[in-house]
Amino acid sequence: MRRLTLNIISLLLAGSAGAATLEWWGLVSFRQRYEESREYIDFTISDTTKWGKVRFTDNNNRTRLGYQIGFKTDIRDNLTAGLTLRSGLLPGVIGSVMWQDINDRTGLMPGLQEAYLDWKTPYAEFFAGKYPQSGTAMWDLYAAPMGIDAERQDNPTDGIFNDRLAALSGARVLVPAGALTLRGTYHTDFVGGKQRHWEESSLEDQITPQLDQKVFLLGGAIDISALAGERLPGALSGLKLTLDGDYGLAYRVGYFQRAGDDSLYADENLWGLNLNVGLPHVDLTAGYGYNWRDSVFKSDFLDMTLAGEVAGFRITGRWQHNKQEHEFGIYKGHEALRSAYHIYLNKTVWNLDLQPRYIYFVTEVDDRKTKSTERMELTATVRF
């Protein structure tokens, strides 16, 4: 993997030698974390306003490190190539998050986050490869049950989007139409498969499918503030208001499906909406995602963030809520509610970004079992 990574960087730099521009950037981030979790359980609860007795308490301290470095170059006037590497993405790294324990030799090796082509034409823009995708509640839901690790599986409220999926793999087309931009997206998580056909034989074809997950989506983004134009009152002259969404159908083959089956589930729906409101010193983001898998589960996820500048500090508050109803196996009929409350404070001192954070997680299962977690951490990041 180390040799492959070096070869990719060398090819990109060599290909950009005659290019007009080469942009590169990076960051190194250090994080100190303290976390305390309590599990409450009491099968004789009569008062549902209480969680019962504490069954056990876990606490841990972690010193973590993460980094990212990216390149982007114009190959032609309308063709750009990009590549991004970061820690925490090698196969077998538990959690696949950027921040790894500081003594984790495997997790701190560079992994490929993005490698893509961006082709601009007068009528549309095309992305192909492993291309960038901003985090949304919908993609959090899609990525959550991919078997990240036992502790965080099926829990989109713990972590952020880039810790889960990093980028999309496949292709995307963007078609601008004034204030509206239409988009079509194809994403797959595993690619492969083979077929053997026996000539002049009664033997059946041997098919080995390896395409485990794929999704096709149609969507778009509309710049509402651009439509309003000069009709906005003076107090809202700097307002930026956008609304976007996607609707798609996901297909999941699974490792143990019979050859020829195209989905582990009879049906699946995936869609989401995002609202972004920006003023000179305040930003509000609200996202909603919905994922239903026939006879497996129904899940929705609300993610709201409010951030503002106060006396040279940036203060961010975030609330996330997930409701998941199980329809399969031993968890059939059970409902899990997951909530997370975040408070971040950012201050840049001599080009070093300091961010103390407090996060409180609560998971409730059928009003019978509850787990709460308090997380306090300090992150120091330098960007270049």
N, C-alpha and C positions, 0 to 999 in steps of 0.2 A: 504493500500500500504506500509506503514511503517513497519507493521508486516511481510508482505511478503518479503520485502527487507532484513530484519534482518534474517529471516528464510533461505533465499538463501545463505547469507554470512555464517551463522552457518553451514549449510550443506556442503558448500565448504571447510570450515576450518576443519570440522570434518573428511571429506573424505580425506583430505590431511595430516592428523596427522601421518599416516604411510608412506607417500610418501617421496621420496628422496629429492625433492626440492619444495619450495613454493616461487614464486616470487610475489612481490607486488609493486605497484608504485602509484603515485598520483600527483596532481597539484592543486594549488589554485591560482586564477587569479582575479585581481582587475582592473577595467577599468573605466576611466573617459572620457566621450564623449561629444563633441559639434557638432551639425549638423544644417545646414541651407539649405533649399530647396526653389527653385523658380519654379513656373509654368508660362510658356509663352504661350499665345494663341492669335491668331489674324486671323479671318476668311477671311480677305481681303488681305492676304499676296500676294504681287506680286513679291517681291525679295526673292527667296528661300534661299539666303545666310544669312538672318536674321531670328531671332526667333519671332519677333513681340514684343509686350509690355508684361511687367510682370503683370500677373493677380493677384498673391498673393505670399507672402513669409512666410514660416514657419521656425521656429528655435526651437531647444530644447536642453536641457542639461540632461545627464543621468549618474548616478553613478551605476555601475553594478558589479556583482560578479559572479564567476563561479568556479566549482571545479569538479574533476574527480578522481576516485580511482579504481584501477584494481588489480585482482589477477589471477595468472596462476600457475597450479600445475601439476606435472607428476603423473597421477594415476597409470599407468603402463609404461614399458619402451617405448612403442610406442603409448601411449594414454595420451593426455593432456586435461585438462579442464580449461576454462578461464571464467572470469566474470568481467565486468566493469560497474560501476555506475557513474552517473554524474547528475548535476543539469540541469533543463530545459527540462525534458523528460516526465513528468507526463501528463496524459490526460487532455486536457483543457488548457494547457499552450500555450499562443499565441506565435507563432513563433518557438517554440521548439528549441531555440538556447541555448547554454550552459550558456552564460552570461545573467543573469536576473537582473532586477532592484533590488537594494540592499535591498529594503523593501518588496520585493515580496515573501511572505511566502510560497505560493504554488509552485512558479517556482523554489525556492531554495531547495525544498525537493528532495532527491535522486531518480532518475529514472533508470531503467535498460537499459543500452546501449548495452551490449554484454553478452551473456551466451551461450557457445558453447563447443563442443567436437572437438578435432583435432586428427585424427587417421592416423598415418604414417605406411605404409606398404612398402615392397621392391619395389613395382611397382607404387604406387600412394599414394596421400595424400587426406584425406577426411575431410571436415568441415560440421558440422550439428548444427543447432540451430540458434542463432542470432550471426553471426560471423563477424570478422573485414573485412572492405573493404576500401582501399585507395581511396581518392577522385579523380574523373575524370570528364571531361566535359560531357561525356555520362550520368553518373549517376546524375549529376546536372540537366540535361534536363529531365531525367525520374522523378526525385523527385519534380521538380519545381511546377507542377500544382496539387499537392496533397491537395490543400486547406490549406496551411500553415497559411496564414492570408491575409486579403484583400490588405494590402499594398505591400506584397512581392510576391503574387501569380503570377505565370507565369513569374517570373523575376529571372532567374538563375544567373544574374550578381551581385545580392545583397546577400552577405553571402558566406560561404564556404560549401563544401560538408558535413562535419561532423555536421554542423548546421541544415542540412535538413534531412538526412536519418540515420545518426549515424552508422548504420551497416546493413548488409543484413540478411534477415530471410529466412531460407530454407536449402539448401545444395549446396556444391561445391566439385568438384573433380579436382585435379591437377595431371597430368601425365608427369613426366620429360622424355625428350628424348635428352640428351646432352645439347646443348645450347638452345634448344627449350623446352618450357613447355606448354603443351596443357591443356585447362581447360573447364569444363562444369559447368554452373551456373543455379540454380533455385532460384528465389526470389519471395516472396509474401508479400503483405502489410497487408492483413487481412485474417484470417483463420477461417473457421467455416462452418455452414450450416447443415441442417437436412432434412430428407425425411420421410414421413409417407405413407406406402402402405396398402391399405384396402384389406383384404382377402375376397374372395367370395363376391365382391361388384363391382358395375359398377362405383363407385366413382373414379375420377382420383387421382393419387398420388399427395400429397401435398409436394411441394419442397420449401424450404426456403434457397436460396443461400446467403452466406455471403462472399464468396471469391471475393473481389472487384478488386484486381489487382494482376497479376502474370506475370512473364517473364521468358523465357528460352533462354539461350545464349550459344553459342560456341565461343571459342576464344583461345588466347595463347599469350605467351611472348617469344621473342627471344633476347638473349644476343649477339649483333653484335660484341662487343669488344672481347668477348671470341672466336668467330669464327675467327676474324682477328688474334688474338694471337700475335705472335712475328713479324708478318708482319707490325705492326704499326711502324711508324717512332719514333725515340727517343723522340721527343718533345711531342708525344701523348702517351707515355708509361703508363701514369696513367689514360687514358681515359676510362670511363664507358659509354657504349652506348647501350640502350635497346629500343625495339619497341614492343608494345603490342596492342591488339585490341580485340573487341568482336562484334558479330553480333547476334541479337536476335529478337524474336517475342513476343510482349506483348499482354496480354488479360485483358480487364477491364470490369467487369460485371456491376458494378454500383448498387446502392441501389434500384433503381426503375425499374430494368429490369424484364421482364417476366421470370418465371421459365423455365429453359432449355436453355435460351440464354447464349452464352458463351463469348460474347464480345459486348460492347457498340458501338464499331466502326467496320465497315466492314473489315478493314485491318489496320495494324500498323507495321511500321518498326522502329527499334532502333539499332544503331551501333555507334562505336567510335574507335578512334586510339589515342595512346599516345606515344610520343617520349621523352626520358630522356637522357640528355647528361651531364656527370659529369667529371670535371677536379679537380685537387687538391684544387683550390680556387674559382671555378666558377661552377654553376649548371644552366642548362637550361631545362625547362619542357614545352612541347607544347602538348595540347590536343584538340581534335575535337570530337564533338558529333552531331548526327543527329537523329531527331525524327519526323516521319510523321504519322499522324493519318487521315485516309481517311475521307474527308468531314468535318474535324475539323480544323486542322492547320498543317503547315509544319514549322519546327524550326531547326536551327543549331546554334552551340555554339563553339566559339574558345576561348581558355584559355591559355595564355602564361606567363611564369614566368622566370625571370632571377635574380639570386642571387649570391653575391660574398663577399669575405672578403677583407676589406680595413682598414688598420691601427687598427686592433682589433675590428672593427665594421662589422656587417653583414648588407649589404644593399640589399633590395629586391625590384624589380620593377615588376608589374604585369599588363597585359592588357587583358580584357575580352570583347568579342563582341558577341551579340546574335541578330539574325534576325528571326522574327516570322511572317508568313503570315497566316491570319485567313481565314477560309473557312466555317464559321458556324454562324448562328444567326445574331444579329445586327452588329457584327464585321466582317462579311463576306466581303472580298475584301480589308480589311485594313492591313497595314503592320506596325509592331513595330520594331524599332531598339534600342537596349540597349547596352551601352558601359560603362565600368568602368576602371578607371586608379588608380592603387595603388602604393604607395611608403611607404616602411617599413624600419625602422632602429632598429637593435637589438644590445644591449650591456649588458653583464652580469657583475654585480658589486656585489661582496661579495655574490655570489650564488643567487642574485635576477636578473631575466631577465627583462630588461626594453625595451619596444617597442613603440616609438612614431609612429603613422600611419596617413597618409593622403590619402583619397579616394575621387575621383570625379566621380559621376555617371551622365549619360545623357540618357534620354529616349525620343525618337522622334517617333511620330505617324503621318505618311503620310505627313510629312513636314508642318503639320498644328498645331500640339500641341507638346510642348517640356517641359520637366521637368528636371531640373538639381539639384544635391545635392552635397554639400561639407561636408565631414565628417573629423573631426580631433579628435584624441583620443590618450590617453596614457594608455598602458596596462602594469601592473607589475605582473609577474608570478614567483612563487616558485615551483620547482619540487622536489619530494622526492621519 
